[in-house]
Amino acid sequence: MGLLTSLLTLPIRGPFDGTLWVAARIGEAAEQSWNDPAALRVALVEAERQLLAGQLSEEAYDAIELDLLERLKGAAR
């Protein structure tokens, strides 16, 4: 009965399982990109540049810096 059920539900389960697999790969890639140490350092340098150019307030820079440094620490583990 299990084989017959698998064959009958294949037209529905196949695309569904494939979609779940693709979504999982996209999620992994997004998480890897989100925690990439090089990208975090670039974002920190950009925030500092904006602070020095007067485009960011000190408070906004502090919040960005805290977030980026915490993510950088998490990426180093």
Backbone as CSV, one residue per row, in Angstrom:
resi,resn,N_x,N_y,N_z,CA_x,CA_y,CA_z,C_x,C_y,C_z
1,MET,0.812,-1.176,0.000,0.000,0.000,0.000,0.869,1.259,0.000
2,GLY,2.005,1.245,0.644,2.880,2.408,0.708,3.417,2.806,-0.655
3,LEU,3.799,1.822,-1.473,4.322,2.110,-2.803,3.233,2.684,-3.696
4,LEU,2.048,2.129,-3.624,0.938,2.611,-4.434,0.578,4.045,-4.038
5,THR,0.547,4.310,-2.765,0.248,5.666,-2.288,1.321,6.637,-2.758
6,SER,2.578,6.227,-2.685,3.675,7.079,-3.142,3.550,7.394,-4.625
7,LEU,3.214,6.407,-5.416,3.068,6.622,-6.855,1.883,7.525,-7.182
8,LEU,0.789,7.345,-6.463,-0.394,8.152,-6.736,-0.232,9.606,-6.286
9,THR,0.529,9.837,-5.250,0.714,11.206,-4.750,1.949,11.880,-5.339
10,LEU,2.699,11.189,-6.162,3.917,11.742,-6.753,3.677,13.029,-7.542
11,PRO,2.621,13.132,-8.354,2.414,14.391,-9.088,2.220,15.607,-8.177
12,ILE,1.741,15.384,-6.976,1.549,16.496,-6.030,2.764,16.643,-5.118
13,ARG,3.251,15.549,-4.589,4.359,15.588,-3.633,5.683,15.974,-4.290
14,GLY,5.889,15.572,-5.538,7.153,15.866,-6.207,7.453,17.355,-6.275
15,PRO,6.561,18.144,-6.873,6.806,19.596,-6.919,6.843,20.230,-5.526
16,PHE,6.011,19.733,-4.613,5.994,20.273,-3.260,7.324,20.021,-2.554
17,ASP,7.816,18.793,-2.627,9.103,18.469,-2.009,10.241,19.246,-2.669
18,GLY,10.169,19.408,-3.979,11.186,20.183,-4.690,11.181,21.641,-4.258
19,THR,9.999,22.201,-4.070,9.880,23.582,-3.617,10.461,23.737,-2.220
20,LEU,10.180,22.800,-1.338,10.746,22.842,0.019,12.268,22.753,-0.019
21,TRP,12.800,21.917,-0.886,14.254,21.776,-0.997,14.878,23.082,-1.472
22,VAL,14.289,23.706,-2.496,14.804,24.973,-3.014,14.719,26.058,-1.942
23,ALA,13.606,26.113,-1.212,13.449,27.112,-0.150,14.500,26.926,0.941
24,ALA,14.810,25.688,1.273,15.839,25.425,2.286,17.206,25.892,1.799
25,ARG,17.533,25.641,0.522,18.824,26.092,-0.018,18.905,27.621,-0.039
26,ILE,17.797,28.281,-0.401,17.778,29.747,-0.409,17.964,30.282,1.007
27,GLY,17.316,29.664,1.967,17.458,30.069,3.365,18.887,29.919,3.856
28,GLU,19.525,28.828,3.499,20.922,28.614,3.893,21.830,29.674,3.275
29,ALA,21.613,29.973,1.998,22.431,30.976,1.317,22.211,32.361,1.919
30,ALA,20.976,32.688,2.251,20.686,33.991,2.855,21.326,34.115,4.228
31,GLU,21.256,33.053,5.011,21.867,33.079,6.340,23.381,33.202,6.239
32,GLN,23.977,32.497,5.300,25.417,32.571,5.098,25.821,33.979,4.668
33,SER,25.050,34.580,3.793,25.323,35.937,3.337,25.131,36.939,4.468
34,TRP,24.109,36.735,5.279,23.797,37.633,6.393,24.929,37.631,7.413
35,ASN,25.590,36.516,7.614,26.641,36.389,8.614,28.041,36.373,8.019
36,ASP,28.208,36.796,6.776,29.511,36.815,6.134,30.390,37.887,6.782
37,PRO,31.517,37.499,7.407,32.363,38.480,8.090,32.853,39.611,7.181
38,ALA,33.167,39.316,5.936,33.644,40.361,5.022,32.541,41.381,4.756
39,ALA,31.319,40.921,4.547,30.199,41.828,4.295,29.883,42.661,5.537
40,LEU,30.007,42.060,6.711,29.767,42.798,7.947,30.804,43.898,8.150
41,ARG,32.054,43.598,7.834,33.108,44.617,7.959,32.884,45.760,6.975
42,VAL,32.469,45.435,5.763,32.179,46.467,4.764,31.029,47.348,5.244
43,ALA,30.000,46.748,5.809,28.861,47.515,6.311,29.276,48.418,7.469
44,LEU,30.179,47.939,8.307,30.670,48.750,9.424,31.473,49.944,8.918
45,VAL,32.322,49.719,7.936,33.104,50.810,7.341,32.165,51.818,6.669
46,GLU,31.141,51.341,5.990,30.182,52.231,5.333,29.415,53.069,6.354
47,ALA,29.027,52.461,7.472,28.333,53.211,8.522,29.249,54.284,9.102
48,GLU,30.511,53.947,9.288,31.459,54.932,9.808,31.655,56.073,8.808
49,ARG,31.693,55.751,7.535,31.832,56.785,6.509,30.634,57.724,6.534
50,GLN,29.452,57.150,6.686,28.238,57.967,6.745,28.215,58.840,8.000
51,LEU,28.721,58.326,9.106,28.801,59.111,10.336,29.727,60.307,10.144
52,LEU,30.888,60.057,9.577,31.859,61.121,9.380,31.374,62.146,8.350
53,ALA,30.547,61.717,7.409,30.013,62.627,6.400,28.787,63.383,6.911
54,GLY,28.336,63.059,8.114,27.178,63.731,8.682,25.848,63.179,8.212
55,GLN,25.859,62.030,7.568,24.631,61.421,7.072,23.939,60.569,8.129
56,LEU,24.654,60.224,9.195,24.103,59.424,10.289,24.324,60.167,11.606
57,SER,23.346,60.049,12.490,23.544,60.599,13.830,24.411,59.629,14.632
58,GLU,24.927,60.130,15.722,25.764,59.296,16.597,24.959,58.116,17.142
59,GLU,23.700,58.361,17.496,22.845,57.307,18.049,22.570,56.220,17.004
60,ALA,22.284,56.638,15.780,22.026,55.672,14.712,23.280,54.845,14.427
61,TYR,24.434,55.518,14.423,25.682,54.798,14.189,25.934,53.784,15.302
62,ASP,25.697,54.194,16.547,25.912,53.283,17.676,25.037,52.042,17.561
63,ALA,23.777,52.231,17.151,22.867,51.092,16.998,23.343,50.163,15.878
64,ILE,23.748,50.746,14.766,24.245,49.948,13.634,25.521,49.219,14.035
65,GLU,26.416,49.923,14.684,27.688,49.325,15.092,27.466,48.163,16.050
66,LEU,26.586,48.349,17.035,26.294,47.287,18.000,25.751,46.051,17.293
67,ASP,24.783,46.254,16.385,24.201,45.134,15.650,25.253,44.411,14.811
68,LEU,26.059,45.172,14.076,27.064,44.552,13.206,28.130,43.814,14.004
69,LEU,28.563,44.390,15.113,29.581,43.738,15.935,29.049,42.462,16.573
70,GLU,27.778,42.464,16.997,27.183,41.239,17.547,27.088,40.154,16.474
71,ARG,26.683,40.551,15.262,26.613,39.578,14.162,27.997,39.075,13.799
72,LEU,28.996,39.959,13.862,30.376,39.545,13.550,30.883,38.565,14.585
73,LYS,30.578,38.792,15.846,30.969,37.842,16.905,30.292,36.489,16.689
74,GLY,29.018,36.516,16.308,28.281,35.279,16.044,28.835,34.534,14.848
75,ALA,29.313,35.268,13.845,29.858,34.636,12.651,31.210,34.005,12.938
76,ALA,31.928,34.544,13.929,33.267,34.025,14.251,33.191,32.694,15.003
77,ARG,32.036,32.376,15.568,31.916,31.121,16.347,31.826,29.932,15.481
